[in-house]
Amino acid sequence: MSVDDRSKVIACFREAGFRMDKDRFEHRLIAQKFVYLLKLKGVEFAYPFRLYVRGPYSPTLAREYYQYADEFSRCETDLALSPAEADSVAGLNGLFDKSPSLLEIGATYGYLAYEMHQPPQQAYRTVKRMKSFYSNEQIVKGVNRAKQYLFVPTDDEAAALETELQEWQRAGIRSMRH
């Protein structure tokens, strides 16, 4: 991998306020899923990911954060993210708040739905089966946040959604008056 990829990961972690400690399993899990979801969102990384027991994982990324542990823990890089990359990090951070369980569930769903092209219901059932050690509530929350993060509506879908939201708001306002 290039220095640019490592620098970009570190810049993303810095943007997210995540100081990685390679000796903590939770931190390694967060790092892997965070980078994977950013990659699905269109942030360019050359790291190859495959599906493992705990979700998408890149041995190449793992080698980097072990080999350059100080840079990762200090968030040391001169690289600045583009506005779009910073927005992707902010969106991911806002929805998942560096929660290892939600990131693991969301990234696994993303892998199944976007890499393996499973239909949403099938991807959801596969996640439930693979992540049976998580509660149904956690699985629903993780899958929904992944969908929210990764779904980019077409102009027609956005317009239909806006119309529907306005109807719901009007109905809510009417019900408050009675």
N, C-alpha and C positions, 0 to 999 in steps of 0.2 A: 504494500500500500504506500501511497505517497505521503509525504509530510503534510501536504495540503489536506488530505482526508483527516489525519490525526488533528491538525490545527482546527479544522472545521468542527470536529466532534467536541474538542475542548472549548471552542467558542460557543457552541450550542449549550454545553453544560454550564459555562459561565453565565450565559444569558438566562438560563433556567435557575441559577443560584444553586447548582448541584456540584459539590466538591466531593469527588469520588474517592473512596477508600477501597482499594482492590482487595483488602483482606476481609471485607464484609460481603457475605453472599448477597444480601439485599441490594447493596450498591452495584454489584456486578449484574444482577438481574435488571435493575433499573436502567443501567447503562445500555445493555443489549436491547431491551424493548424500546427504550427512548429513541435510540439511533434507528432501529428498524422502522418504527412508526413515522419518524421524520423522513426516512427514505421512501416509504410508501406515499407520503404526502408530496413528494417531489424534490426534497432536498437531496442534492447529488452526493452520494457516497459510493465508493467502489467496493465496499465490503460485501462479500457474498454471504447470504443467510440461508440456513436450512432449518427445517422444523425438528426440534428436539423435544424431550419430555416436558421441559418448562417453557416451551414456545420457541419462536425464532431465535437463532443463535448464530453468531459469526466467530469461528475460532480465530480468524485474522484480527478482528477487533479485540478479542480477548488478549491476544499476544501483545497488541499495542498498549493496552492499559496496564499490563504487567511490566512490560519493558520500559514504559515511560510513566511509571506510577506517580512520580513527583510532579510532572507537568499536569497530569490529570487532577491530582489532589489540590494543586495550587491554581488550577485553571489558567495556566500560563500559555498565552499565545498572542501574537500580534495581529492575527487574522480578525477582520471585522466581518460580521454576517451582513448579507444583503437585507434590505427591508423585508423581502418576502420570506427569507430564511428566519429572520427574527420573529416575524408573524407566526410562522409555523411552530417555532419553539414556544411562543407565548400561548398559542392555542392548545398545544399539547400539555403544557404546564398547567394551564387553567382547567382543563378537563380532567386530567389524571393526577395532578398535584403530587407527582413522584411516588404514587402508591404502587408498591411492587405487585400486589395482587391484581389491581385494575389494569396495570400496564401489561402484565403477563396474559391476562384474559383478552384484553383488547388487541395486543399484538398477535396472539394466536388466531383470533377471529380474522384479523386483517390478512394474515398469511393464507388462511384457508379460503377466504372470500376473494382476495385480490391476486394472490399468486397461483393458487390451485383452482381458481374460478368456480368454487362451490357456490351454489345458490344460497342466499342468506339463511334460509331455514336449515338447510343441511349443515352449513358452517356452524350455526348456533348449536345444533344437536351434537356435532363433533366436539365443539368446545366443552359442552356439558359433560360429555363422556370422558374427554381427556383431563378435565379439571374438576373431577367429581369431589376433590378434597376442598373445593370452595363452595360456599352456600349458593343456592339459586339466586338470591338477591345480589350477591357479588358478581355472579356470571352475567345476569341481566344488565347490571350497572356497567360492567366492563365492556360488554358487547355494544350497548347503546352509546357509550362514550366513543368507542372506536368508529361506529357508524357516523356519529355526529362530527368527529374529527376528519374522517376520510371522505365523507359524502360531499361532492360538489354538484349542486343542482344545476340543471340546464336553465336557461332563461325562462322557458315555459314552466318548468317545475317551480322555480322561485316565484313567479307571478301567481301560480295556483296556490302555493303555500301562503303567500302574502294575503290573498283573498280569503283563504280559510282562516288565517289568524285574525283578520279583521272581523269575520263573522263570529268567531269565538269571543273576541273582545266585546263586541256589541251585545252578545247573549249574556256575558258576564256582567256587563253594566246594567242591563235590563233586570237581571235577577237580583242585583244589589238594591234596586229601587223598590222591590216588592217585599 
